[in-house]
Amino acid sequence: MADLRASQIGAVLFDVFGTVVDWRGSLIADLGAWGAARGIAADWAGLADAWRDAYAPSMDAVRRGEQPWTALDDLHRASLLRLAPRFGLSGLTDADLDHVNRVWHRLSPWPDSVAGLRRLRERRIVAALSNGNVALLIDMARHAGLPWDFIFGGDLYRHYKPDPETYLGACALLRRPPETVMLAAAHESDLAAARACGLRTAFIARPEEHGPGGAAQPAGDWDFAVSSIEELAARLG
């Protein structure tokens, strides 16, 4: 898409988990503090990784019609119930399980996220386009100070990315053609699905998303490849 002009982009949609917020570091810190206060020793990093590994398969079961529409909060809780005994968390009360599950509502932003979003929002619509349900994303935005103009959650369409209904549904609600809307994400599969729907694309490198040693360079040829949301704001003018 070499003919892209920054002035053509009227809205930037953001993947949230991993792109805007540090899900792994947040889970380890939050649950580590919670466990320490209750005398619970667990492999919090292992739980975070295993829980995230269950994310895509649980959504794919919904996308394939193997189970009825289920919001991400409920998918997360079902995964937690399966994983808890493996990580020494048996015997938790329902209130404990609810608190642990809602850790996804309490994720912290990457250091550049809030400032970068505010800068972008001066001239463009800035919105979340996430598989999270709207209630989860509202809580997260309030916790992390994310200045969204709007939140597109999976439960708005009862579809999960990479279904085209998510990308095209956001464009339709914004009343903007896909070629004037950009998806910014740290995950190239997400960008590929958005590009197939006609959206512009921006890769944001988050090499620490899964812990130290991640790759900072994309494999694909996206409209933009940047190291932070602030850099994307600068590139878009």
ZAFI-212527 format. One record per residue (C-alpha): residue in one letter; x, y, z. Coordinates in Angstrom, 1 decimal. Layout:
residues N
REC;code;c1;c2;c3
REC;a;X;Y;Z $
...
//
This chain:
residues 237
REC;code;c1;c2;c3
REC;m;0.0;0.0;0.0 $
REC;a;2.7;2.4;-1.0 $
REC;d;0.2;5.1;-2.0 $
REC;l;-0.9;5.6;1.7 $
REC;r;-1.0;9.2;2.8 $
REC;a;-1.3;9.8;6.6 $
REC;s;-4.0;12.4;6.0 $
REC;q;-6.3;9.6;4.6 $
REC;i;-6.4;7.9;8.0 $
REC;g;-9.4;9.2;10.0 $
REC;a;-9.5;6.5;12.6 $
REC;v;-7.0;4.2;14.3 $
REC;l;-8.3;1.0;15.9 $
REC;f;-6.1;-0.8;18.5 $
REC;d;-5.8;-4.3;19.5 $
REC;v;-5.6;-4.1;23.3 $
REC;f;-4.1;-7.2;24.9 $
REC;g;-0.4;-7.1;24.4 $
REC;t;-0.5;-4.1;22.1 $
REC;v;-1.8;-1.4;24.5 $
REC;v;-1.6;-3.2;27.8 $
REC;d;1.0;-5.5;29.3 $
REC;w;-1.2;-8.5;30.2 $
REC;r;1.7;-10.8;31.3 $
REC;g;3.5;-8.4;33.6 $
REC;s;0.2;-7.2;35.0 $
REC;l;-1.0;-10.7;35.8 $
REC;i;2.2;-11.7;37.5 $
REC;a;2.4;-8.5;39.6 $
REC;d;-1.3;-8.4;40.5 $
REC;l;-1.8;-12.0;41.4 $
REC;g;1.6;-12.2;43.0 $
REC;a;0.6;-9.4;45.4 $
REC;w;-2.8;-11.0;46.0 $
REC;g;-1.2;-14.4;46.7 $
REC;a;1.4;-12.9;49.1 $
REC;a;-1.3;-11.2;51.1 $
REC;r;-3.0;-14.6;51.6 $
REC;g;0.0;-16.8;52.0 $
REC;i;-0.6;-18.4;48.6 $
REC;a;2.6;-19.4;46.8 $
REC;a;2.1;-20.2;43.1 $
REC;d;3.9;-20.1;39.8 $
REC;w;2.2;-16.9;38.7 $
REC;a;4.2;-16.5;35.6 $
REC;g;3.3;-20.1;34.6 $
REC;l;-0.4;-19.4;35.3 $
REC;a;-0.3;-16.2;33.2 $
REC;d;1.3;-18.0;30.2 $
REC;a;-1.0;-21.1;30.4 $
REC;w;-4.1;-18.9;30.8 $
REC;r;-3.1;-16.8;27.8 $
REC;d;-2.4;-20.0;25.8 $
REC;a;-6.0;-21.0;26.4 $
REC;y;-7.3;-17.7;25.0 $
REC;a;-7.3;-18.5;21.3 $
REC;p;-8.5;-22.1;21.5 $
REC;s;-11.4;-21.0;23.7 $
REC;m;-12.5;-18.3;21.3 $
REC;d;-12.0;-20.7;18.3 $
REC;a;-14.5;-23.1;19.8 $
REC;v;-17.1;-20.3;19.8 $
REC;r;-16.1;-19.2;16.3 $
REC;r;-16.5;-22.7;14.9 $
REC;g;-20.0;-23.0;16.5 $
REC;e;-18.9;-25.8;18.9 $
REC;q;-20.4;-23.7;21.8 $
REC;p;-22.9;-20.8;21.8 $
REC;w;-21.7;-17.2;22.0 $
REC;t;-19.7;-16.8;25.2 $
REC;a;-18.2;-13.5;26.4 $
REC;l;-14.4;-13.4;27.0 $
REC;d;-14.9;-12.9;30.8 $
REC;d;-16.8;-16.3;30.9 $
REC;l;-14.2;-18.0;28.6 $
REC;h;-11.5;-16.8;30.9 $
REC;r;-13.3;-18.1;34.0 $
REC;a;-13.8;-21.5;32.5 $
REC;s;-10.1;-21.7;31.6 $
REC;l;-9.1;-20.6;35.1 $
REC;l;-11.2;-23.4;36.6 $
REC;r;-9.3;-25.9;34.5 $
REC;l;-5.9;-24.4;35.3 $
REC;a;-6.3;-23.5;39.0 $
REC;p;-5.5;-27.0;40.4 $
REC;r;-2.4;-27.4;38.3 $
REC;f;-1.0;-24.2;39.9 $
REC;g;-1.9;-25.0;43.5 $
REC;l;-5.0;-22.9;43.6 $
REC;s;-7.5;-25.5;44.6 $
REC;g;-9.9;-24.7;47.4 $
REC;l;-10.5;-21.1;46.3 $
REC;t;-13.9;-19.6;47.1 $
REC;d;-16.2;-18.3;44.4 $
REC;a;-15.3;-14.7;45.5 $
REC;d;-11.6;-15.6;45.2 $
REC;l;-12.1;-17.0;41.7 $
REC;d;-14.0;-13.9;40.7 $
REC;h;-11.2;-11.7;41.9 $
REC;v;-8.6;-13.7;40.1 $
REC;n;-10.6;-13.8;36.9 $
REC;r;-11.1;-10.0;37.0 $
REC;v;-7.4;-9.5;36.9 $
REC;w;-8.0;-9.1;33.1 $
REC;h;-10.0;-5.9;34.0 $
REC;r;-6.9;-4.5;35.9 $
REC;l;-4.2;-4.6;33.3 $
REC;s;-1.6;-1.9;33.2 $
REC;p;-0.6;0.0;30.0 $
REC;w;2.8;-0.1;28.3 $
REC;p;4.7;3.1;29.3 $
REC;d;4.1;4.8;25.9 $
REC;s;0.4;3.9;25.5 $
REC;v;-1.5;6.6;27.3 $
REC;a;0.6;9.5;26.0 $
REC;g;0.6;8.0;22.5 $
REC;l;-3.2;7.5;22.4 $
REC;r;-3.8;11.1;23.7 $
REC;r;-1.5;12.5;21.0 $
REC;l;-3.2;10.4;18.2 $
REC;r;-6.7;11.4;19.5 $
REC;e;-5.9;15.1;18.9 $
REC;r;-6.6;14.6;15.2 $
REC;r;-8.1;11.1;14.8 $
REC;i;-10.7;8.8;16.2 $
REC;v;-9.0;6.4;18.5 $
REC;a;-10.8;3.2;19.5 $
REC;a;-10.3;-0.2;21.0 $
REC;l;-11.0;-3.2;18.7 $
REC;s;-10.6;-6.1;21.0 $
REC;n;-11.9;-9.6;21.7 $
REC;g;-12.6;-8.5;25.2 $
REC;n;-16.2;-7.9;26.2 $
REC;v;-17.3;-4.3;26.6 $
REC;a;-17.6;-4.4;30.4 $
REC;l;-14.1;-5.8;30.7 $
REC;l;-12.6;-3.1;28.4 $
REC;i;-14.4;-0.2;30.2 $
REC;d;-13.0;-1.4;33.5 $
REC;m;-9.5;-1.7;32.0 $
REC;a;-9.7;1.7;30.4 $
REC;r;-10.7;3.3;33.7 $
REC;h;-8.0;1.4;35.6 $
REC;a;-5.2;2.2;33.0 $
REC;g;-6.4;5.7;32.0 $
REC;l;-6.9;4.7;28.3 $
REC;p;-8.5;7.6;26.5 $
REC;w;-10.7;5.8;24.0 $
REC;d;-13.2;7.6;21.9 $
REC;f;-15.1;4.3;21.6 $
REC;i;-14.7;0.6;22.6 $
REC;f;-15.5;-2.1;20.1 $
REC;g;-15.7;-5.4;22.1 $
REC;g;-16.4;-8.8;20.8 $
REC;d;-19.9;-8.9;22.3 $
REC;l;-21.0;-6.0;20.1 $
REC;y;-21.0;-8.3;17.1 $
REC;r;-21.0;-11.7;18.9 $
REC;h;-17.9;-12.5;16.9 $
REC;y;-14.2;-12.8;17.7 $
REC;k;-11.3;-11.6;15.6 $
REC;p;-10.2;-12.6;13.1 $
REC;d;-13.8;-12.9;11.9 $
REC;p;-14.3;-10.1;9.3 $
REC;e;-17.5;-9.0;11.1 $
REC;t;-15.3;-7.4;13.8 $
REC;y;-13.1;-5.2;11.5 $
REC;l;-15.9;-4.3;9.1 $
REC;g;-18.4;-3.8;11.9 $
REC;a;-16.2;-1.2;13.4 $
REC;c;-15.8;0.6;10.1 $
REC;a;-19.6;0.5;9.5 $
REC;l;-20.4;2.0;13.0 $
REC;l;-17.8;4.7;12.4 $
REC;r;-19.3;5.3;8.9 $
REC;r;-15.9;5.2;7.3 $
REC;p;-14.6;3.1;4.4 $
REC;p;-12.0;0.5;5.5 $
REC;e;-9.2;2.2;3.5 $
REC;t;-9.5;5.2;5.8 $
REC;v;-9.3;3.1;9.0 $
REC;m;-6.1;1.6;10.4 $
REC;l;-5.6;-1.3;12.7 $
REC;a;-2.6;-1.0;15.1 $
REC;a;-1.5;-4.3;16.6 $
REC;a;1.5;-6.2;17.9 $
REC;h;0.2;-9.4;16.3 $
REC;e;0.7;-10.0;12.6 $
REC;s;-2.2;-12.5;12.3 $
REC;d;-4.5;-9.7;13.5 $
REC;l;-3.0;-7.3;11.0 $
REC;a;-3.3;-9.8;8.1 $
REC;a;-7.0;-10.3;8.8 $
REC;a;-7.6;-6.5;9.0 $
REC;r;-5.7;-6.0;5.7 $
REC;a;-7.8;-8.7;4.0 $
REC;c;-10.8;-6.6;4.9 $
REC;g;-9.3;-3.5;3.3 $
REC;l;-8.0;-1.7;6.5 $
REC;r;-4.6;0.0;6.7 $
REC;t;-2.2;-1.6;9.1 $
REC;a;0.4;-0.6;11.7 $
REC;f;2.7;-3.1;13.5 $
REC;i;3.7;-2.0;17.0 $
REC;a;6.6;-4.0;18.4 $
REC;r;6.1;-5.4;21.9 $
REC;p;9.0;-7.8;22.3 $
REC;e;8.5;-8.1;26.0 $
REC;e;4.8;-9.2;25.7 $
REC;h;5.6;-12.9;26.4 $
REC;g;8.6;-12.2;28.5 $
REC;p;12.2;-11.3;27.6 $
REC;g;13.7;-12.2;24.3 $
REC;g;10.8;-11.6;21.9 $
REC;a;11.2;-10.4;18.3 $
REC;a;11.0;-6.6;17.7 $
REC;q;10.8;-6.7;13.9 $
REC;p;7.7;-7.8;11.9 $
REC;a;7.8;-10.5;9.3 $
REC;g;5.1;-8.9;7.2 $
REC;d;5.1;-5.7;5.1 $
REC;w;2.7;-3.4;6.9 $
REC;d;1.9;0.2;6.2 $
REC;f;3.8;1.2;9.3 $
REC;a;6.2;-0.6;11.6 $
REC;v;7.0;1.2;14.8 $
REC;s;8.3;0.6;18.3 $
REC;s;5.6;2.6;20.2 $
REC;i;2.3;4.3;20.0 $
REC;e;4.0;7.6;20.4 $
REC;e;6.1;6.8;17.3 $
REC;l;3.0;5.9;15.4 $
REC;a;1.5;9.3;16.4 $
REC;a;4.6;11.0;15.1 $
REC;r;4.5;9.1;11.8 $
REC;l;0.9;9.9;11.3 $
REC;g;1.6;13.6;11.9 $
//
